[in-house]
Amino acid sequence: MKQMWEEFKTFAVKGNALDLAIGVIIGAAFSPIVSTLVENVMMPIIGYITAGVDFSSLAVTPVESVEIKYGLFLNAIVQFLITAVALFFLIKGINMMRKPAAEADAAPPPPPPSEVYLKEIRDALVKQTS
């Protein structure tokens, strides 16, 4: 049981699990903002461009008691696309802020093999002349 707890702690503290949890929380908090943006800013603009068509009221009634509201589906697609683009830029900004810190912490890359060989040759020549 203790080993399983240790494995769980390792998993939970690992960067991927934390990043996922933070992403879900930010996404949930971001959803009302995007909904308001889509419903009150984007869709009226799109409606104006399309001569006043309100997508949310678009529907088809093939049978009297059945109404297919494809306009609400179009609104959901637009909302999803805006959310995806906004999250993309948010993640891109976070990664840009993380990158300099990660580069500062990273060790310099090892020298190429040719440089190592040249140093060995130089050291051997120095030993020969001494």
N, C-alpha and C positions, 0 to 999 in steps of 0.2 A: 504494500500500500504506500509506503514511504517513497519507494522508487517511482511509482506512478505519479505521486504528487510532485516530485522533482522534475519529472518529464513534463508535466503540465505547466509548472512554473517556467521552465525553459521555453516552452512553446508560447506561453502567454506574454512573456517579456521579450521574446524575439521581435525584431523590427517589423516583420511582415504582419504579424497578428495585431500589433499595436497600430500600425498604419491602417489596416483594414478597419479596426474599431473606430479610429479617429475619422476615417473617411465616411463611415456610416453615420456617425453623429453629425458631422459637418453637412453631409447630404440631407439628413433629416431637418436640420436647422435651416438649410439653404432652400428647401422646397417651397415654403410659403413666399419667400422673396421672388423666386422664379415664377410661381403661380401668379402673383400680382403683376409682375412684369409682363407675362404673356397675356393675361386677361385684360389688363388696363392700359398697356402701352403698345405691345406688338400687334395684337389682334385688331384693335381699332385702326392702326396704320394699314395693316393688310386689307381690312375691310374697306378703307378709303380707296386704296389702290385698285381693289376689285369692284369699285362702284357701289360701296355700301353693303356688300354681302357680309352678314354675320355668320361665321362658320358654326358657331354653337347652335344656331337654329336650323342648320341644314339637316334634312331628314328625308327618308323615302318611306312611303307606306304602301308596300306591295299588296298587303291584305288589310282589311279594315282595322283589325285589332292588333296588328303588328306594325311597329314603327322602328325603322333602323336609323339611328341618329349618328350618321357618319361625320357630321360636323364636330361633335364632341370628340370623336376619334382624331380628327384632324387637329383640333386644339391640343390634344394629348401628345401628338407627334411633335408639334411645334414646341410645346413645353419641354419635352424630352430633349430635343435637339438644342434648345437654348441652355438647358441644364448641363448637357454634356459639354458644350462649348465653354460655358462658364467654369465648370469644374476642371476642364483641361487647362484653362489659363490659370486657375488657382493653383493646381498641382505644379504647373510649369514655374510659376512664381516661387512656390515653396522650394522646389528643387534647385532653382537658381540661387536662393539664399543658402541652401544646404551645401551646394557645390564648393564655394570658397572655403568653408570650414572643413569640409572633407579633404580638399586639396592641401590645406595647411597641415592637417594631421597626417597625411600620407607620407611615407618614406620616399626618398628619391628613387627613381627606377635604377636597376643595376646597369652598369656600363655595358655596352655591346661587347661581344666576345673579341672582336678585333682590338679593342682598346685594352682589354685584359692581356691579350697576347703581346701587344707592343710593350706594356709595362713589364711583363716577364722577360722579354728580350732586352729591354733597357737594364733591368736589374742584373741579368746575366752578364751583359757587357761591362757593367760597373764592377762586378766581382772579378771579371777577367783582368781588368786594368789595375785593380788594387793589389 
